[in-house]
Amino acid sequence: MMESKANESVRESSIRSIVVAGDAGDVADSIRYNLERQGFRVRVANTGQAALDLILDHPPNLVLLDISLPGMSGLEFRRRFRAEAASTRVPILMITARSAESDAVPGLELGADDYLTKPFRMRELLARVSAILRRNEGSEPGQPIYDDGVLVIDPWTFSVRYEGREVRLTRKEMRLLDELARNEGRVMMREVLLDRIWGLRNYSDSRTLDVHIKRLRAKLGNPKLIETISGIGYRLIGSRSQDE
């Protein structure tokens, strides 16, 4: 009996949980139904404060955030969410009814992992959820530290230093920089970066990559560090190459 309860506890703890923060209604019910069919434990919050309470009570594996969250804007929720230590590593998939880049960019700049615009197909939402979780859970200890004498990247401790100062990055920015650094000097095609960082082979909206590159350049303080290869992709130019 005790062994049975122990096995049940292990199975219960292995179930990944998702908090859906947004308006109650048919869309939220459909999202919940489809996620639960995939084996997720789903909790729905209809206001920003209710969502924060759920997250702080039991941090989930992922948050689906409607940017038009009642009682608190999605961007304000995003700021408060990231300010809490318990939620700093929890990925966010934003959902917005507005397709303009100007509506999605602020959320991405605040560190959201991806965004999806309404109307969307449930299959696409499930694919993005799976991709974010796969990438988020795929980091392994012992990844090599990149150090060219100026830029130091330690993926395992989630730390970056440039010219001796600490650079605070979001999870996706960190993975993107690490991917570029591990291929220093090589041109990384846009499609390859989108697949490796966001996990979707048929990624229809590549503006996410451009936003993250822009943010990386600003945070590092050296726009020449990441070179744009027009129509192809990006590459990291190490400090040694810049000095030559």
N, C-alpha and C positions, 0 to 999 in steps of 0.2 A: 504493500500500500504506500509506504513512504517513498519507494523507488518510483512508483507510478506518479505520485505528486511531484517528485523532483523532475521527472521527464516532462511533465506537463508544464512546469515552471520554466524549464529551458526552452520549450517550444514557444511559450507565451512571450518570453523575453526576446526571441529571435524575430518576432513579427515586427515589420517596420511600420511606423506610424506617420500619418500625415494630418496636418491641421489645414483645413480649408477656411480661409478668412474672407467673407464676402456676404452679399445679400442672400437672404434665405429665398428659396423659390425652386422652380423646376431645374434650373441650371445646376445649382448647388446639389440638389437631390440626385441629378443624373451623374454629376462628378463623383459624389459619394458612392452611389450604386456601382459604378464602373470600377472605381478604385478598390472597393471591397471585394468585387469579383476577382480582382488580381491578387487578393490576399493581404491587402493593407488594412491596418486599423485606422479608421478615419474619424476625426472629430471636427465638427463644423461650428464656427463662431460667426455671429451675425453683426458684431461690432468690433472695432479695433481693441477696446479694452478687454472684451471677452476673449478675443484671440490671444492677447498678451497673457492673460491669466492662465489660459490653457497651456501655453508654451512654457511659462515659468513653472507651472505645476509639474508637468511632465514634458520635457523638451522632445519634440518630434524628430523624425529623420528628414522631414521636408515641410515647407510651408507653401501652400498655394494662396497667393495674395491678390485679391481683386483691388485694383488701384482706386476704384470708387467705393472703397469700404465705408459703410455708414458710421457716423459719429467721429470719424478720424480719417483724414486723407491717407491714401496708401503710402505716400511719401513720408508723412509724419509717423505713421506706424513703423515704417522701415527704419527711421532714425532711432525711435525708442527701442525697437526690436534689437538692433545691433548694439545699443548701449548696454544691454543686459549681458553679463558674462556667460550665462547659461545658454544663450542663443547665438553666440558669435560664430560658431561653426555650422549652424543649421542653414542649409541652402534654401533659397527662395525662388519660386517660379511666379512671376507677376502675370496677371491676366488683366487685359485692358480692352475696352470696346473701341478705343481710338487707335488708328493705325499709323498716325503721323509719327515720324521719328522723334519729334520734339516732345511727345508724350511719354515715350519709352526711355529716352536717354537719361532723364534725371534719376530714374530708378536704377538703371545700370550703373550710373556714376556713383550711386550710393552703395553699390556692391551686390545688387540682385544678380542671380546666376543666369537668368534667361527670362524672356517674356513671350507671351502668346496673345494674339489679338482675337477678339470676338468678331464674327462667329468663327468657331474652330471645330474641327472634327475631333471626336472623342479619341479616336485612334492616335491623332497627332499629340494630344495632351498626354496620353499614356506613354507614348514613345519618349516624349521629353522628360516626363517624370522618371522613367526608367534610366534614361541617359544621365540625368543629373545625379541620381542615386548611385549609378555604376561608377561615375567619375569620382563622386565624393567618397565612396567607400573603397576606391581602388588604390589609394596611396599606400605604399609599403614603406616600413622603416628601412633605414640603411641606404636611401637614395643618396647619390654622391653630392658633395658640396661643390658648387661652382665658385671659383675664386680666381679672377684675373688680375688681382692686385688693387682694383678699384671697386669692382662690383662683386659682392659676396652673396650667394644664394644658398640657403640651407632649407630644402623642401620639408625635411622632417620636423624641424623646430619652427617652421613657418616664419622664417626671419630673412630679411634682406637688408643689406647695408650698401650704400653707394657713397664713395668718397668719405667714408668714415661715419656717415650719419645713417640712422635707422630709417627705413622706408616702410611705411605701413601699407600693406596691400590687401585687397579682398582675395578670397579663395581663387576665383577665376583669374584674376590678374596674376596671382602667384603661379598658377599652373601654366599660364600663357608665357610668362617670363622664363620659367624653368624650361619649358619646351624649346623656346628660342635659344636659351643659353646652352642647352645640351646639344644643339645643332649650330653652334656659333660659326658664323661665316657662311653658312649654307642658306640658300633661299628656301623658305618654308612656304609652300603653296597655300593659298587661302583655304582651299577645300580640305587640305590635310590638317591645318590648324583647327578648323571648325569641327572636323571629325574627332580629332584627338582630345580637344578641350571640352567640346559640347556633346560629342558622342552621336551626332546625327549625320549620316552619310549624304542624305538629300536635304540639306539645310537650305530652306528657301529664302531666308532673310539674313544676309551676311553683315548687316550693319552692326550687329552685336560685336563682331570682331573689331571693326573700325573704332567703335567707342572704347573698347578695352585697350587697344593700342594707344589711342589718344590719352587715356588716363594714365597708362604706364609711363609714357613720355613726360607727362606733366609731373608725376610724382618723383620720377628719377631726376628730373631737372636737366636732362640732356636729350633734346630731340634727335640728335645725330646717332644716338646709341642704337635705335631701332630704325633700320632703313626700309623705306617703301620701295618695292619693285613693282612698278606700275603694271596693273593688269595680271600680276602673278601672285604676289604675296609680300612677305616681310622677312628680314633677317637681322640678327643681332650682330652689331659690329663691336667686338671687344675692345677694351682700352688699348691693348697692344697694337691692334690694327689701326686705331685712330691716331696713334703716335707715329706710325710709319710714314 
